């Protein structure tokens, strides 16, 4: 096989596997902070039990995110050396900021969050929870900024360097904040983080709905649902709004991607419709079995139902992205988002009327929603990345001067062979399969055990107070849930 295709498959596979965990960490971080905030204000043991339980789940997911994220940094150097040389100055500043402002913040307070329940006061523990949650969000900020710069570069110029007798281009930052606030970064960041909040809210709601269906941990589950369901509804609606804003920008910044997402092959003088579904065929430039809503794409892009949207024929043929995959993943994301809005709205309505626990069919639907949320996150990423092909860094215009981009085929390492990449793909598949099995096993074990009851917490704290050495348990690591974590380790 072709080394470019294999390298793209390798990077896509590793980043898609990694992307299972950061959105869940970001979403769980918010849910965890809200649970602990309510406990801090009420001091009710049900909320403390909920916060302790989600802390353990968060720690497992955070560890997986760190382990799977390191691999991609090595792939930049092994498979994509020319790309790394081109973007090194830009990515260096963004990833350095991510390490300084996000990773150290998150990991530094994580120890206090996980092991500090019986060692620090409630105020300090709440502050640590907030810092961990903010750290996970800040990490997403700098990663999305770097990725958005590839889509809509800004604040840079091209400098040519002599590399072993050959002149090679390099993008160097001229305006750091213009690079950070490039034309797509704010919209893409808000959409990405909100998508993570949706996943976290539905994950918490899913586990708690499962407990209600099994008549287990009902008090804690009702507490968590009172937060998870309203936040799920809020963020699914915001996800639709931010996604709409991102799509509107594409007609200016990446018209080829917009045309691929809607399989809009030919520009006409007529208003442009929006496909609900279909099977696009790039060779015949038709959409088989397609159902289209007239005027809708023109209305969504321009707020004018009569203005035609540019099609793929306005783009040079050698710059056409694939059509079938971005079309399908975009419509999958939109369809799943619509379903999640409906499920969240129904759940909040029946929760408000105190009828949710009688609607077992709806509880089962909530149990399945994390799969929908995770799939929608993955589909959105595929749409964004495949839709910008054949560019790995889009060309742009800086101060009226057209700046060169970098095509994906030109970003490869010259010394890597197809056989080497294929071997690494096989090894990665084996290792990641084992990691995924471990993650599922540990996560299932913690969910099956569930949170402690309010009575267990009260009894545990009574024993702490009555002990002649109050810090005995803290020094020995025997905080509630500590034994379980040691057994899992």
Secondary structure as GFF3:
##gff-version 3
##sequence-region A 1 489
A	DSSP	alpha_helix	3	18	.	.	.	ID=ss1
A	DSSP	alpha_helix	22	42	.	.	.	ID=ss2
A	DSSP	alpha_helix	45	78	.	.	.	ID=ss3
A	DSSP	alpha_helix	81	98	.	.	.	ID=ss4
A	DSSP	pi_helix	99	103	.	.	.	ID=ss5
A	DSSP	alpha_helix	104	115	.	.	.	ID=ss6
A	DSSP	alpha_helix	122	151	.	.	.	ID=ss7
A	DSSP	beta_strand	156	163	.	.	.	ID=ss8
A	DSSP	beta_strand	166	173	.	.	.	ID=ss9
A	DSSP	alpha_helix	176	180	.	.	.	ID=ss10
A	DSSP	alpha_helix	185	213	.	.	.	ID=ss11
A	DSSP	alpha_helix	218	253	.	.	.	ID=ss12
A	DSSP	alpha_helix	255	261	.	.	.	ID=ss13
A	DSSP	beta_strand	274	281	.	.	.	ID=ss14
A	DSSP	beta_strand	286	293	.	.	.	ID=ss15
A	DSSP	alpha_helix	296	302	.	.	.	ID=ss16
A	DSSP	three_ten_helix	312	314	.	.	.	ID=ss17
A	DSSP	three_ten_helix	317	319	.	.	.	ID=ss18
A	DSSP	alpha_helix	324	352	.	.	.	ID=ss19
A	DSSP	three_ten_helix	356	358	.	.	.	ID=ss20
A	DSSP	alpha_helix	360	386	.	.	.	ID=ss21
A	DSSP	beta_strand	391	393	.	.	.	ID=ss22
A	DSSP	beta_strand	396	398	.	.	.	ID=ss23
A	DSSP	beta_strand	401	403	.	.	.	ID=ss24
A	DSSP	beta_strand	406	407	.	.	.	ID=ss25
A	DSSP	three_ten_helix	408	411	.	.	.	ID=ss26
A	DSSP	alpha_helix	418	449	.	.	.	ID=ss27
A	DSSP	alpha_helix	454	466	.	.	.	ID=ss28
A	DSSP	alpha_helix	472	476	.	.	.	ID=ss29
A	DSSP	alpha_helix	482	488	.	.	.	ID=ss30
###
